[in-house]
Amino acid sequence: MVQQTADSQSSIFLTSIQIHPSWDAFFQQAHIQQELTNIQNIIGQSFTPAPERVLRFATVNLADVKVIILGKDPYPQEGVATGRSFEVNGVSNWFDKKVNSSLKNIIKLMHKTYMKRDVAASIAEVRADIQSGTFPVLPPDQAFDNWEKKGGLFLNTAYTCQIGGIEASGSHLQIWRQFFEALLQYITKSNAGIRYFLWGDARKYEKKLVRNGVAPEHIYLSLHPSTNGDTGGYENNTRFLNCPCFLETEDMIEWVTR
């Protein structure tokens, strides 16, 4: 249990959840508690996700994390963010219109890997294989829970966003920057075996991870999953649909239920 320091006000982000003991050493630091209080004072009450979902990652046992999928910040639309990167709240199947381009391409790459294809199938083909049971990926409202239980942590670099339309995206990125950099250092020191998926803008953290002792072969780079294109096969740091991230970690995490 995280103990608040005497000179630090209790942050709503800490009091709203049950933090796993593996994170206690991080959150018990006075400067981290003060940073969270400062962030809370800056952003006020109009933010997403709900307070109990802001530090959702800290409910997971860090020792059990095998892969971190690094996103950017929560979706700004009210009620959409879940506290996990890439997950969209309220989407119960892969046929839903709210399945955005990033999620479509994520399951296309999983499908390409699972089906041992050289080139990714169209989303229509993927959905047909889901419907027939040929591609037994869980529905999105179950898949993220399942991936997390198996060691996949969908982590953002900022943990709140101003509520609004697409123009509000990134509104709190700088506010959380120092917190995230301290968090990343804690993660790399606490669990040296984690693999990192850095897609799109997240690739800028590659050098920092290497400086923190992460082996280069444990870092998977690609364009953002919202982008299209597949030149065939698998190659690190190219188009998203060519990324070997799921292929080379399927012995660590069962991404698709067999």
VOFI-838371 format. One line per 4 residues: number of its first residue (from 1); their letters; for each residue x, y, z of C-alpha. Coordinates in Angstrom, 2 decimals, decimal comma. Example, Ala and Ser with C-alpha at 12.3 -4.5 7.8 and 13.67 -1.06 7.14 Angstrom:
2
1) as) 12,30/-4,50/7,80 | 13,67/-1,06/7,14
//
This chain:
258
1) mvqq) 0,00/0,00/0,00 | 1,33/3,44/-0,96 | 1,85/5,72/2,03 | 1,40/9,43/1,41
5) tads) 4,23/11,62/2,68 | 3,45/14,17/5,37 | 4,18/17,15/3,14 | 2,23/15,89/0,14
9) qssi) -1,51/16,16/-0,42 | -3,27/12,93/-1,30 | -3,63/12,61/-5,08 | -6,97/11,41/-6,38
13) flts) -5,03/9,26/-8,86 | -3,51/7,27/-5,98 | -6,57/7,08/-3,73 | -8,89/5,90/-6,52
17) iqih) -7,16/2,54/-7,13 | -5,51/-0,37/-5,34 | -1,88/-0,16/-6,42 | 0,00/-3,46/-6,69
21) pswd) 2,93/-3,71/-4,23 | 5,40/-4,03/-7,12 | 4,87/-0,31/-7,77 | 5,09/0,84/-4,14
25) affq) 8,77/1,81/-4,29 | 7,96/4,12/-7,19 | 4,85/5,79/-5,80 | 6,22/6,14/-2,27
29) qahi) 8,85/8,59/-3,50 | 7,99/12,06/-2,23 | 8,79/13,75/-5,54 | 6,49/11,37/-7,44
33) qqel) 3,62/12,04/-5,03 | 4,24/15,76/-5,36 | 4,37/15,48/-9,15 | 0,97/13,75/-9,19
37) tniq) -0,48/16,44/-6,94 | 0,92/19,14/-9,23 | -0,52/17,41/-12,31 | -3,92/17,15/-10,64
41) niig) -3,86/20,86/-9,82 | -2,90/21,78/-13,39 | -5,49/19,70/-15,24 | -8,42/20,42/-12,92
45) qsft) -11,54/18,28/-13,17 | -12,17/18,17/-16,92 | -10,08/15,21/-18,03 | -10,37/11,68/-19,31
49) pape) -10,27/8,82/-18,37 | -12,00/8,63/-14,98 | -9,65/9,01/-11,96 | -9,75/5,29/-11,16
53) rvlr) -8,45/4,51/-14,66 | -5,67/7,11/-14,91 | -2,98/4,93/-13,29 | -4,57/1,65/-14,29
57) fatv) -1,19/0,16/-15,22 | -0,22/0,22/-11,53 | -2,82/-2,41/-10,64 | -0,76/-4,99/-12,57
61) nlad) 2,11/-6,95/-11,03 | 5,17/-5,44/-12,73 | 7,08/-8,70/-12,26 | 4,54/-10,45/-14,52
65) vkvi) 4,85/-7,96/-17,40 | 6,48/-9,49/-20,48 | 5,68/-6,92/-23,18 | 4,90/-3,21/-23,05
69) ilgk) 2,92/-1,78/-25,96 | 3,64/1,93/-25,75 | 0,97/4,37/-26,85 | 0,75/8,14/-26,58
73) dpyp) -2,19/9,52/-24,60 | -5,86/8,67/-23,93 | -8,57/9,23/-26,52 | -10,02/12,71/-25,81
77) qegv) -13,68/11,87/-26,41 | -15,58/11,45/-23,16 | -16,11/7,82/-22,16 | -13,78/6,35/-24,81
81) atgr) -10,46/6,04/-22,92 | -9,94/3,03/-20,65 | -6,52/3,68/-19,13 | -4,88/1,34/-21,65
85) sfev) -3,17/2,38/-24,87 | -5,15/1,60/-28,05 | -8,18/0,11/-26,24 | -11,55/1,70/-27,10
89) ngvs) -14,24/1,57/-24,42 | -17,57/-0,01/-25,28 | -16,43/-1,99/-28,33 | -17,65/-5,56/-27,92
93) nwfd) -16,77/-7,03/-31,33 | -14,33/-6,51/-34,21 | -17,19/-5,61/-36,57 | -18,13/-2,48/-34,59
97) kkvn) -17,85/0,84/-36,46 | -15,87/2,22/-33,50 | -12,99/-0,16/-34,28 | -10,52/2,48/-35,51
101) sslk) -7,75/2,09/-38,07 | -5,14/1,33/-35,39 | -7,17/-1,55/-33,95 | -7,95/-2,86/-37,43
105) niik) -4,27/-2,99/-38,31 | -3,31/-4,50/-34,96 | -5,61/-7,47/-35,54 | -4,51/-7,62/-39,20
109) lmhk) -0,90/-8,05/-38,04 | -1,98/-10,61/-35,44 | -3,91/-12,44/-38,16 | -0,93/-12,33/-40,55
113) tymk) 1,27/-13,78/-37,79 | -1,21/-16,41/-36,62 | -2,10/-17,57/-40,14 | 1,60/-17,55/-41,16
117) rdva) 0,93/-15,30/-44,14 | 3,57/-13,39/-46,07 | 1,26/-10,42/-46,70 | -1,52/-9,22/-44,42
121) asia) -5,12/-9,92/-45,39 | -7,76/-7,23/-45,80 | -9,88/-6,35/-42,77 | -12,83/-7,98/-44,53
125) evra) -10,89/-11,25/-44,81 | -9,77/-11,01/-41,19 | -13,35/-10,46/-40,02 | -14,54/-13,41/-42,10
129) diqs) -11,92/-15,61/-40,42 | -13,01/-14,31/-37,00 | -16,64/-15,12/-37,82 | -15,80/-18,63/-39,02
133) gtfp) -13,53/-19,35/-36,05 | -10,47/-19,79/-38,25 | -8,87/-16,81/-36,49 | -9,93/-17,24/-32,84
137) vlpp) -9,01/-13,83/-31,48 | -11,14/-12,78/-28,52 | -13,54/-9,82/-28,95 | -11,96/-6,48/-28,00
141) dqaf) -13,83/-6,14/-24,70 | -12,22/-9,44/-23,62 | -8,96/-9,41/-25,57 | -7,26/-6,53/-23,73
145) dnwe) -8,03/-8,10/-20,34 | -6,68/-11,43/-21,60 | -3,51/-9,92/-23,07 | -2,88/-8,07/-19,82
149) kkgg) -3,32/-11,23/-17,73 | -0,77/-12,95/-19,96 | 1,80/-10,18/-19,57 | 0,97/-7,55/-22,19
153) lfln) 0,84/-4,05/-20,69 | -0,79/-1,42/-22,93 | 0,85/1,70/-21,54 | 0,53/5,34/-22,58
157) tayt) 3,15/8,05/-22,09 | 0,55/10,53/-20,79 | -2,28/9,37/-18,57 | -4,94/12,03/-19,01
161) cqig) -6,26/14,20/-21,81 | -8,53/17,21/-21,95 | -12,06/16,13/-22,83 | -12,99/17,18/-26,35
165) giea) -12,70/16,29/-30,00 | -9,65/15,21/-31,93 | -8,17/18,69/-31,46 | -7,73/17,90/-27,74
169) sgsh) -5,38/14,99/-28,48 | -1,98/15,51/-26,90 | -3,22/18,30/-24,64 | -1,59/16,79/-21,52
173) lqiw) 1,52/15,21/-23,06 | 3,97/17,75/-21,66 | 2,27/17,76/-18,26 | 3,03/14,06/-17,79
177) rqff) 6,49/14,03/-19,43 | 8,64/14,08/-16,28 | 6,41/11,52/-14,57 | 6,66/9,15/-17,52
181) eall) 10,43/9,43/-17,80 | 10,78/8,55/-14,11 | 8,28/5,71/-14,56 | 10,16/4,30/-17,54
185) qyit) 13,40/4,27/-15,58 | 11,69/2,44/-12,71 | 10,19/-0,15/-15,07 | 13,46/-0,92/-16,82
189) ksna) 15,33/-1,29/-13,52 | 12,61/-3,44/-11,94 | 12,01/-5,86/-14,82 | 14,90/-6,23/-17,26
193) giry) 13,24/-8,90/-19,39 | 10,40/-6,81/-20,83 | 10,05/-6,48/-24,61 | 8,93/-3,08/-25,93
197) flwg) 6,68/-2,35/-28,91 | 7,42/1,20/-30,09 | 5,06/2,21/-32,87 | 5,02/5,58/-34,59
201) dark) 6,03/8,48/-32,34 | 6,91/6,03/-29,54 | 10,08/5,12/-31,48 | 11,72/8,19/-29,98
205) yekk) 12,08/6,26/-26,71 | 14,37/3,64/-28,26 | 17,61/5,37/-27,28 | 16,38/6,06/-23,75
209) lvrn) 15,46/2,40/-23,30 | 18,88/1,27/-24,54 | 20,56/3,74/-22,17 | 18,46/2,25/-19,38
213) gvap) 19,89/-1,18/-20,17 | 17,24/-2,66/-22,46 | 18,78/-4,96/-25,09 | 18,21/-3,61/-28,64
217) ehiy) 16,81/-6,98/-29,71 | 14,05/-6,53/-27,10 | 12,76/-3,40/-28,86 | 10,36/-3,62/-31,81
221) lslh) 9,94/-0,54/-33,99 | 7,49/0,30/-36,75 | 5,34/3,02/-38,22 | 2,13/3,72/-36,30
225) pstn) -0,64/1,09/-36,67 | -2,96/3,75/-38,08 | -0,84/3,65/-41,27 | -1,31/1,12/-44,08
229) gdtg) 0,99/-0,84/-46,36 | 2,70/-4,24/-46,32 | 5,73/-5,09/-48,43 | 5,60/-8,75/-47,42
233) gyen) 7,37/-10,73/-44,73 | 8,62/-9,29/-41,44 | 11,20/-6,59/-40,83 | 11,82/-4,39/-37,80
237) ntrf) 11,44/-0,60/-38,06 | 9,48/-0,48/-41,31 | 5,74/-0,49/-42,05 | 3,51/-1,58/-39,20
241) lncp) 2,16/-4,63/-41,02 | 5,74/-5,86/-41,51 | 6,60/-5,65/-37,80 | 7,78/-8,97/-36,26
245) cfle) 6,62/-7,94/-32,78 | 3,82/-10,50/-32,39 | 5,74/-13,19/-34,27 | 8,79/-13,00/-32,02
249) tedm) 6,84/-12,79/-28,75 | 4,17/-15,44/-29,38 | 6,14/-17,89/-27,23 | 5,86/-15,36/-24,36
253) iewv) 2,24/-14,27/-24,81 | -0,56/-16,17/-26,49 | -1,89/-13,21/-28,48 | -4,51/-15,37/-30,21
257) tr) -6,42/-18,01/-28,25 | -5,74/-21,41/-29,76
//
